[in-house]
Amino acid sequence: MADERIVTSDTAPHTTVIERRGGGGTAMIAVVLLIAVLIGGFYLFSRQGAQNSKDAAITSAAKSVGGAADKVGDAVGSDK
């Protein structure tokens, strides 16, 4: 935004235009915040994937133990 000022002197009146410009600090902060949000999102999604893998491994191990227990139960039941 430019401010216009009319200055009069002894010779002739003239207009002085004073332009105000930002240093770009707002844009820099916006870029830094965007990068932080992207990194945070990546971190959260990668943690979720690791948690899902861990849950799948535990489920698989529990099924294996259950299958082994069934076999032992069948073996014990057939001895009687």
Backbone as CSV, one residue per row, in Angstrom:
resi,resn,N_x,N_y,N_z,CA_x,CA_y,CA_z,C_x,C_y,C_z
1,MET,0.840,-1.145,0.000,0.000,0.000,0.000,0.900,1.227,0.000
2,ALA,0.541,2.204,-0.789,1.375,3.401,-0.903,0.653,4.585,-0.279
3,ASP,1.395,5.368,0.443,0.877,6.616,1.010,1.352,7.753,0.130
4,GLU,0.441,8.632,-0.222,0.817,9.800,-1.025,0.764,11.034,-0.145
5,ARG,1.786,11.852,-0.262,1.832,13.099,0.489,2.180,14.230,-0.471
6,ILE,1.452,15.280,-0.358,1.765,16.456,-1.177,2.573,17.413,-0.306
7,VAL,3.755,17.723,-0.777,4.655,18.589,-0.029,4.786,19.903,-0.791
8,THR,4.577,20.968,-0.105,4.735,22.281,-0.758,6.029,22.919,-0.266
9,SER,6.647,23.575,-1.150,7.882,24.292,-0.800,7.857,25.640,-1.506
10,ASP,8.951,26.331,-1.425,9.013,27.659,-2.040,9.027,27.580,-3.562
11,THR,9.506,26.486,-4.116,9.622,26.410,-5.572,8.341,25.913,-6.217
12,ALA,8.032,24.638,-6.065,6.826,24.085,-6.692,6.329,22.925,-5.851
13,PRO,5.041,22.718,-5.798,4.535,21.560,-5.050,4.848,20.269,-5.797
14,HIS,5.138,19.228,-5.062,5.388,17.917,-5.670,4.807,16.830,-4.764
15,THR,4.604,15.669,-5.333,4.018,14.542,-4.602,5.115,13.536,-4.294
16,THR,5.178,13.131,-3.059,6.134,12.109,-2.644,5.351,10.827,-2.370
17,VAL,5.729,9.744,-3.005,5.069,8.452,-2.809,5.975,7.602,-1.934
18,ILE,5.431,7.164,-0.800,6.188,6.323,0.124,5.575,4.925,0.071
19,GLU,6.348,3.961,-0.375,5.869,2.581,-0.478,6.353,1.793,0.722
20,ARG,5.447,1.054,1.291,5.798,0.196,2.414,5.760,-1.242,1.931
21,ARG,6.827,-1.927,2.159,6.914,-3.329,1.750,7.291,-4.173,2.954
22,GLY,6.694,-5.357,3.003,7.042,-6.281,4.074,8.349,-6.981,3.740
23,GLY,8.958,-7.497,4.763,10.220,-8.201,4.568,10.049,-9.641,4.135
24,GLY,8.818,-10.117,4.006,8.585,-11.509,3.613,8.588,-12.456,4.796
25,GLY,8.550,-11.918,5.989,8.569,-12.756,7.193,7.344,-13.636,7.307
26,THR,6.205,-13.133,6.919,4.967,-13.905,7.005,5.015,-15.111,6.073
27,ALA,5.507,-14.911,4.888,5.608,-16.023,3.931,6.593,-17.070,4.444
28,MET,7.679,-16.633,5.045,8.681,-17.568,5.561,8.089,-18.397,6.706
29,ILE,7.345,-17.753,7.588,6.717,-18.472,8.696,5.700,-19.482,8.165
30,ALA,4.937,-19.108,7.152,3.961,-20.015,6.555,4.641,-21.241,5.956
31,VAL,5.757,-21.049,5.293,6.491,-22.176,4.693,7.028,-23.094,5.779
32,VAL,7.582,-22.512,6.847,8.116,-23.327,7.942,6.997,-24.124,8.612
33,LEU,5.846,-23.494,8.837,4.722,-24.208,9.438,4.212,-25.327,8.533
34,LEU,4.165,-25.081,7.243,3.734,-26.116,6.305,4.681,-27.310,6.342
35,ILE,5.965,-27.046,6.367,6.952,-28.131,6.430,6.796,-28.905,7.737
36,ALA,6.572,-28.196,8.849,6.391,-28.865,10.137,5.151,-29.759,10.126
37,VAL,4.071,-29.292,9.528,2.848,-30.095,9.443,3.083,-31.330,8.578
38,LEU,3.777,-31.181,7.478,4.056,-32.331,6.606,4.928,-33.374,7.316
39,ILE,5.948,-32.916,8.034,6.815,-33.842,8.762,6.026,-34.539,9.866
40,GLY,5.187,-33.784,10.581,4.366,-34.386,11.633,3.402,-35.423,11.081
41,GLY,2.783,-35.126,9.948,1.878,-36.084,9.314,2.593,-37.340,8.872
42,PHE,3.761,-37.177,8.285,4.543,-38.340,7.862,4.907,-39.205,9.070
43,TYR,5.323,-38.548,10.152,5.692,-39.278,11.363,4.507,-40.062,11.917
44,LEU,3.344,-39.416,11.994,2.175,-40.096,12.534,1.747,-41.275,11.674
45,PHE,1.759,-41.094,10.353,1.359,-42.194,9.476,2.361,-43.334,9.504
46,SER,3.646,-43.045,9.610,4.637,-44.121,9.661,4.546,-44.868,10.990
47,ARG,4.239,-44.164,12.082,4.054,-44.827,13.369,2.820,-45.737,13.328
48,GLN,1.771,-45.292,12.650,0.557,-46.095,12.551,0.842,-47.379,11.790
49,GLY,1.633,-47.294,10.731,1.994,-48.479,9.966,2.803,-49.461,10.792
50,ALA,3.715,-48.951,11.607,4.521,-49.815,12.468,3.635,-50.492,13.516
51,GLN,2.683,-49.755,14.058,1.766,-50.319,15.053,0.905,-51.407,14.414
52,ASN,0.442,-51.195,13.187,-0.363,-52.203,12.493,0.451,-53.470,12.248
53,SER,1.727,-53.317,11.890,2.585,-54.481,11.673,2.784,-55.255,12.967
54,LYS,2.980,-54.527,14.072,3.161,-55.183,15.363,1.892,-55.935,15.758
55,ASP,0.737,-55.322,15.554,-0.530,-55.972,15.883,-0.735,-57.236,15.049
56,ALA,-0.380,-57.185,13.777,-0.519,-58.353,12.901,0.404,-59.481,13.358
57,ALA,1.611,-59.144,13.789,2.544,-60.172,14.254,2.035,-60.831,15.537
58,ILE,1.479,-60.029,16.440,0.941,-60.581,17.686,-0.257,-61.483,17.401
59,THR,-1.108,-61.069,16.479,-2.271,-61.881,16.111,-1.837,-63.206,15.505
60,SER,-0.834,-63.157,14.641,-0.322,-64.380,14.021,0.278,-65.321,15.067
61,ALA,1.025,-64.758,16.004,1.622,-65.589,17.061,0.538,-66.207,17.940
62,ALA,-0.499,-65.441,18.234,-1.588,-65.968,19.067,-2.309,-67.104,18.352
63,LYS,-2.498,-66.981,17.054,-3.141,-68.056,16.297,-2.265,-69.310,16.286
64,SER,-0.953,-69.134,16.175,-0.038,-70.280,16.188,-0.085,-70.992,17.535
65,VAL,-0.091,-70.229,18.621,-0.169,-70.814,19.958,-1.502,-71.536,20.126
66,GLY,-2.574,-70.925,19.619,-3.883,-71.574,19.701,-3.906,-72.885,18.932
67,GLY,-3.292,-72.903,17.763,-3.228,-74.136,16.970,-2.409,-75.212,17.660
68,ALA,-1.315,-74.810,18.278,-0.481,-75.770,19.001,-1.240,-76.329,20.206
69,ALA,-1.979,-75.480,20.888,-2.755,-75.938,22.051,-3.837,-76.926,21.616
70,ASP,-4.451,-76.698,20.476,-5.452,-77.641,19.961,-4.824,-78.997,19.668
71,LYS,-3.625,-78.973,19.082,-2.946,-80.247,18.772,-2.592,-80.998,20.042
72,VAL,-2.113,-80.266,21.061,-1.779,-80.917,22.337,-3.046,-81.487,22.968
73,GLY,-4.117,-80.702,22.915,-5.382,-81.188,23.469,-5.868,-82.442,22.765
74,ASP,-5.732,-82.490,21.449,-6.137,-83.661,20.676,-5.271,-84.863,21.031
75,ALA,-3.951,-84.618,21.213,-3.031,-85.719,21.541,-3.346,-86.270,22.942
76,VAL,-3.625,-85.397,23.889,-3.928,-85.833,25.252,-5.261,-86.564,25.265
77,GLY,-6.219,-86.089,24.511,-7.543,-86.713,24.478,-7.512,-88.082,23.815
78,SER,-6.591,-88.309,22.891,-6.541,-89.598,22.208,-5.820,-90.652,23.036
79,ASP,-5.075,-90.261,24.090,-4.370,-91.237,24.933,-5.321,-91.919,25.918
80,LYS,-6.464,-91.365,26.199,-7.374,-91.941,27.197,-8.199,-93.051,26.666
